[in-house]
Structures are given as C-alpha cells and as structure tokens.
Amino acid sequence: MPALLDWARRAWARLAALPVLSQDGLLYLAAAALAAGIIAMAVTADYREWAEMAIGPYLAAAAASWLVQRRRNRLEGGSGQAPRAGSTPGRWGDPVRATTALLVLVFAVLLPLGYQLVWRADSLAGAHAQPEVAVIERAGDRAAHGRDPYLSSPTSVGASPSSDSRAVDASTFFPYLPGMAVFGLTNVATGSPEIDDARVVLTLFTLLVAFLALILVRAPPERRWRAFQFLVVLPSGALPLVTGGDDLPVLALMLLALVLAQRRQPVWSGLVIGVASTLKFTAWGLLVLLALAEYDRSGRRAWGRYLCAAAAVAVPVVAFGIALGPHAFLTNVIEFPLGLTKVNSPAASPLPGQVLVTLLPHLKRSLTILLVAFGLGAVLAGWWRWRPASPAAVARFTGLAIILAIVVAPATRFGYFIYPANLLVWSVLVAGGSRPAVAAAGCPSAGVTDLVDGHHYLARRRVAPATERRRERRVHIHDLNRDTPCVTVVPVLLR
C-alpha cells in the first residue's frame, strides 16, 4: 500500500506539472472516453443520444488543446513548462482555453439539449429526459393550481418521459424540497412545448449563477476555467444538464455562497445558501459548515448574521411545504429517499450502505438509522479533529463528508459524486481572500495576503501567558509577491 500511495503521489505531481492546456486535453480525452462507454453501455436513450453528440466535441477539444500547446512548446524552445501563475494575459486568461470551453459548452451541452427538447416535444419514440424532469413539472403543475406539490399517497417512482404529456409521472413521489417546484412552473405556460420543459429554466439558472460566481471569485483565470469545466462543460455537468439538471442549480448556488464567503459578505452568502437549501438536502451540509468560515470585511466572525440570513430564506419555504401536508412531506422528502416506503427509490448502486440494506431487507429501518448515525458520527468526529476555518477548507471538508454519506447511504447512486468532485475543485478555486489579513513577521514581503487555510494549522500549539490571552500557532502563509511559501508564527487572538 505505501508503494501504491507513493506511485499515486508521483503520478499526481507529474500531472500537476503539465501545462494547463495539456491538462485540459487529458480532461477532454477522458470525457470522450466516458461518452464512448455510455454509448456502449447506456440503457436509456437520452444518455446514449447525449454521448453520441458529445464525443466529437470532446475529441476535437482534446486535439485542439494539445496541438496549441505543442506549437507553443516549439515557439518557446521545447521547454514545455507550465506558465507561472498570473502570467496569462487578460482577466479571463488564455483565449484558447476560454474559446475551447465555450465551444464545448455549445456543442456538448446546449446543442444536445436543444435536440432532446425537440424530440420530446415531437413525442418521438424513446426516452428524452430523466424521470426527475417530469417529476418537477408535475409538482409545478400542482403548485400553479394551488395544490400541495407533494402527493399524500404517491404510487410510482417516475419514468423517463418520451413526450410532454401532463399525464406522465402524475402519481409519482416528489423527493425534493419545496423550492424545486418553482422550476416546474414554466410547464404550466401555454407556449411552445420545447420552451416549457423544466430543463430550460434549470440550465439558464445554472449558467447565470455560475457565471456570476466566476466573475466575483478572487482567483486566477486558470482556476476559474477549471471550475467552469467541472460544473457545466465536462460530463460531470454536461450529462446532468442535458438529461435532468436538478442538481446543477444547487451546485451553482453552493459555489456562489462559497465565493461570497471568500469575499467576506456573510449576509449575501447566507441568502444564497438559503435558496440552495430550499431545493435539496444536499446543500444543508455546506450551510452548516460554512458558518465556521464567515467573516465580515473588518475581520470579525459573522456566523450569526450568515445563519440568520440563511434561515430567513430556508425556514419559511420549508415550513410552508411542511404546513401544506406534514404526512405528505415526510413520505416524499424523508421516507422515500431513505428507502422506507413500500415503493423503493430508483437510486441504486453497489456501494456498502445499499448492499447491506439489500442483503438484510427485514432490518431495513434499523440499518438505515444505524447508517445515518454512523455517517453523522464520523462527520462530527472529523469536524472535531480538523475544524475547517476558511471557505476552501469548508469546501474540502464538505466534499469528503458527502463522499462518506454516499458510501453509507441506504439508497444512493453514483451520480451524486458530482457534488464532492465540484467541491474539491472549488476548495482550490476559493483558496485565499477569506480570512483577516495577518501581519506575519519574517515573511519576505510586507504585504502578505490572507491565504490562511483552516487545514494548514498544525497540531502543536503553545499558549501564551494568560494576561495576554493569545495563542500562537504555526501556519502556512503564501507570499503572492514571490510565489513561494513561508512559515512563521502568527499570534491569533483567542475568541
């Protein structure tokens, strides 16, 4: 095992040392390989149709990235070294990277989505969306007519729609929080059926929020484009947007909340994560943990203002959904996703939690309680041991916690891994600019940035005299002027 870990570290270091365009080429090639696998093994038409249209753009993007980088290597004497951070011209960085990513967005996301919308509107044979699209639309239909979006006695799990008929998935569970029904309201309109599809609003909302977050984030353009790729361009975002899309608005709002925390705007950060928390429970972990990393512009902790802002949005919406029908809410939102109803959730995977429940079906309820308790206990233990204190550390910790939750959940699917994948990418994107600037004696430059990461605190601590009420911790501080790390002892006020 140590030899394997050492090999993995060396391989990762070798990949990280590649020029950014070469890294892009590898990512696009991996995306094309995944699309090829979906073409060969997909059991639903919508997945296969997306893959058939996306494989070409991914291969073209990989080839373009490598050819441009190869030409640059020749012009630079064949050094092949990655450019230094900040050396790329323009606010949005390398124009080749930007153009390639945007073209892939058009040809691997927007164009396939347009075809899926037309095929569904024309009622062509085959599935042209995932079941969640029609489920959201039916909830929007009920809400628009003044009824509870949650059925008190749902009888089915939903089916992939091949048409826009309102009879599709009319008796299914609605396993989302009340805010998700808003994305189904456009289906009530009497306009073009292609435009009334819930995926149109889901995609537009995701792109608008993502662009806003990437404009506001304090990060070099290389990191911005990498986050954009993972969120909407690579299959981690492209496939869900084209075929379903319900997770992408949640992810985009989570990103924006992290960016606003990085910019020390706790109230706005709370409002945004509050909106995300009205859509799906998957945002609630970040809602809680991000309170540890909220500061205002004067450097004071602002977790109270952040939580109040989040609660001002989330509590009324969720409470309204519960008040309409407590039993229906419990059945749809709690029991069904946990596999505790007579109709089993379609979420399936060979992960340990679901395998255990499948092998011992007579103990499903007890095992579900034990698995949930184990997951919460493990996350709390990790929080006690490594308390994240910056948006970057919170994103990383939340991503790892969601991986654990996916593994032990009694009903889950591999698609949920898009959450930790994006969160781990964002932990690099938002690194820096979130905590109060610290005067670091001994650092090479006078103007040291506040790139202090909660996970960089070392275990060794020395408590100063009680009269001073100070604690000294060894931390890593990054000197942006020299682009080299320095280590110093920084006094941190006890709070």
Buried (B, 14 or more C-beta within 10 A) or exposed (E): EEEEEEEEEEEEEEEEEBBBBBBBBBBBBBBBBBBBEBBEEBEBBBBBBBBBBBBEBBBBBBBBBBEBBBEBBEEEEEEBEBBEEEEBEEEBBBEBBBEBBEBBBEBBBBBBBEBBBBBBBEEEEEBBBBBBBBBBBBBBBBBBEEEBBBBEEBEEBBBBBBBBEEEBBBEBBBBBBBBBBBBBBBBBEEEEBBEBBBBBBBBEBBBEBBEBBBEBBBBBBBBBBBBBBBBBBBBBBBBBBBBBBBBBBBBBBBBBBBBBBBBBBBBBBBBBBBBBBBBBBBBBBBBBBBBBBBBBEEBEBBBEBBBBBBBEBBEEBBEEBBEBBEEBBBBBBEBBBBBBBEBBBBBEBEBEBBEBBBEEEEEBBEBBEBBBEEBEEBBEEBBEEBBBBBBBBBBBBBBBBBBBBBBBBBBBBEBBBBBBBBBBBBBBBBBBBBBBEBEBEEBEEEEBBBBBBBBBBEEEEEEEEEEEEEBBBBBBBBBBEEEEEBBBEBEBEEE
